Amino acid sequence: MFIVDRSAAILKPRQPFLDWLNNLPGNDIILSLDEVRSDCTVVMIPEVTEAEDGIAFIDDVADKLFEMELSSWVSDEKLWPQKRNLKLFWEWFDVEVHLGVMDMVSDEIHNTPSDHGYH
C-alpha cells in the first residue's frame, strides 16, 4: 500500500444537472438523480489537509470540471448551458473532498493526457 501525495474530489450531479440532461432534444431515456449520482467522476487534486482547501482548488478549476462533466454526457457544445460560471457549477454539482488517497496497486500509475487538455 502506498500513500499518494494527492487528495481526491468526487463530483456528484445535482437536480439542475439532471433536469438539463433529461430535457435535451431527442433524449428518450429519463434518468433519476440516483442513477446519475451512482458512478461519479473522481478527480485527484493537490494534497490538502482541510476540505476547505480542496474546495478552493475546485473553485479554481470549476470551469474545466464543468466542461469535462458536460462533455462526458453530451459532445455537442451547442447543447451545453452557454452562461456557465462558478455559481452555476455549485448549483449543478456537489463535491466531496477526501483528504487521503491510498494506492493499493503495486504497479506504477501511467498518466495519459486527456483529450480536454486537463493534466
C-alpha positions as CSV (number, residue, x, y, z in Angstrom):
1,M,0.0,0.0,0.0
2,F,1.3,3.4,-0.9
3,I,0.2,6.9,0.3
4,V,-0.3,9.1,-2.7
5,D,0.6,12.8,-2.4
6,R,-2.9,13.8,-3.6
7,S,-6.3,14.3,-2.3
8,A,-9.5,13.4,-4.2
9,A,-12.7,15.1,-5.1
10,I,-15.9,13.4,-6.2
11,L,-18.2,15.4,-8.4
12,K,-21.9,14.5,-7.9
13,P,-24.5,15.9,-10.2
14,R,-27.5,17.7,-8.5
15,Q,-31.1,18.1,-9.7
16,P,-30.4,21.1,-12.1
17,F,-27.8,19.0,-14.0
18,L,-30.3,16.1,-14.2
19,D,-33.1,18.5,-15.4
20,W,-30.8,19.7,-18.2
21,L,-29.8,16.2,-19.1
22,N,-33.3,14.9,-19.2
23,N,-34.6,17.8,-21.2
24,L,-32.0,17.5,-24.0
25,P,-33.5,17.4,-27.5
26,G,-34.0,13.8,-28.7
27,N,-33.5,12.3,-25.3
28,D,-35.7,9.3,-24.8
29,I,-34.1,7.9,-21.7
30,I,-35.2,9.7,-18.5
31,L,-32.6,9.2,-15.7
32,S,-33.1,9.6,-12.0
33,L,-30.9,11.5,-9.6
34,D,-29.8,8.3,-8.0
35,E,-28.7,7.0,-11.4
36,V,-26.5,10.0,-12.3
37,R,-25.0,10.1,-8.8
38,S,-24.2,6.3,-8.7
39,D,-20.9,6.3,-10.7
40,C,-19.5,9.8,-10.3
41,T,-16.3,11.4,-11.5
42,V,-13.3,11.2,-9.1
43,V,-10.5,13.7,-9.7
44,M,-7.2,13.8,-7.9
45,I,-6.4,17.3,-6.6
46,P,-3.3,18.6,-4.8
47,E,-2.9,17.1,-1.3
48,V,-4.8,19.1,1.2
49,T,-5.2,18.9,5.0
50,E,-8.5,20.7,5.2
51,A,-11.5,20.1,3.0
52,E,-11.9,23.8,2.5
53,D,-8.6,23.9,0.7
54,G,-9.8,21.3,-1.7
55,I,-12.9,23.3,-2.3
56,A,-10.8,26.3,-3.0
57,F,-8.9,24.3,-5.6
58,I,-12.1,23.1,-7.2
59,D,-13.2,26.7,-7.4
60,D,-10.1,27.5,-9.4
61,V,-10.7,24.7,-11.9
62,A,-14.5,24.6,-11.9
63,D,-14.8,25.8,-15.5
64,K,-12.7,22.9,-16.7
65,L,-14.5,20.4,-14.5
66,F,-17.9,21.7,-15.7
67,E,-16.8,21.2,-19.3
68,M,-15.5,17.8,-18.6
69,E,-18.7,16.7,-17.0
70,L,-20.9,18.1,-19.7
71,S,-18.8,16.5,-22.5
72,S,-18.9,13.2,-20.7
73,W,-22.7,13.2,-21.3
74,V,-23.1,15.3,-24.5
75,S,-20.4,16.0,-27.1
76,D,-22.3,18.8,-28.9
77,E,-21.2,22.0,-27.1
78,K,-24.2,23.9,-28.6
79,L,-26.4,21.9,-26.2
80,W,-24.4,22.9,-23.1
81,P,-25.5,25.8,-20.9
82,Q,-24.0,28.9,-22.5
83,K,-23.6,31.0,-19.4
84,R,-21.5,28.8,-17.2
85,N,-19.9,30.3,-14.1
86,L,-18.8,29.3,-10.7
87,K,-22.2,29.9,-9.2
88,L,-23.9,27.6,-11.7
89,F,-21.2,24.9,-11.2
90,W,-22.1,24.8,-7.5
91,E,-25.8,24.7,-8.2
92,W,-25.3,21.8,-10.6
93,F,-22.7,19.7,-8.5
94,D,-22.0,18.6,-5.0
95,V,-18.3,18.0,-4.4
96,E,-16.9,15.6,-1.7
97,V,-13.3,16.2,-0.8
98,H,-11.4,13.3,0.6
99,L,-8.1,14.2,2.1
100,G,-6.2,10.9,1.9
101,V,-5.6,8.8,-1.2
102,M,-4.1,5.3,-0.9
103,D,-2.8,3.2,-3.8
104,M,-3.4,-0.5,-3.2
105,V,-1.8,-1.5,-6.5
106,S,1.9,-2.1,-6.7
107,D,2.1,-1.3,-10.5
108,E,3.1,2.3,-11.5
109,I,0.4,4.7,-12.4
110,H,0.5,5.6,-16.1
111,N,-0.7,9.1,-16.8
112,T,-2.3,9.7,-20.2
113,P,-3.2,13.3,-21.1
114,S,-6.9,13.7,-21.7
115,D,-8.3,15.0,-24.9
116,H,-9.6,18.0,-23.0
117,G,-6.1,19.2,-22.1
118,Y,-6.6,18.9,-18.4
119,H,-3.5,17.4,-16.7
